[in-house]
Amino acid sequence: MSTARKALKLARMLEDLQAIRESVRTLKSSRRIIWIVVLRALAAVFELAYYYFDHVEWLNRNQLVDSAKSQHAARASFRSSVFWLLNAVCDALADTFTYNALRCACSRNSCAQDGGR
């Protein structure tokens, strides 16, 4: 992977930190469905961990880390994959909960407009 793409992934890590912060702020300030906010925050945490281990793997692959840290880097590929999968699952669950919440809200609004029929 090119150095420019790695730099962009570092910027993406900062976006994930911002997403975690916003999720905590939303959780404190509103009564939105708690599972959606928690799952979005977890997805951002897992994505952050994925990027960290992906960077460690990249540093090891390009031989930019010393041999003492190569043991940690050898496990980084597996951990990176695990955190990517957890991120995908949390994102999918949050999207499902959001869809269901919107669907329920729309059906309640249409019932109110129809006079409860």
Secondary structure as GFF3:
##gff-version 3
##sequence-region A 1 117
A	DSSP	alpha_helix	3	29	.	.	.	ID=ss1
A	DSSP	alpha_helix	34	61	.	.	.	ID=ss2
A	DSSP	three_ten_helix	67	69	.	.	.	ID=ss3
A	DSSP	alpha_helix	70	113	.	.	.	ID=ss4
###
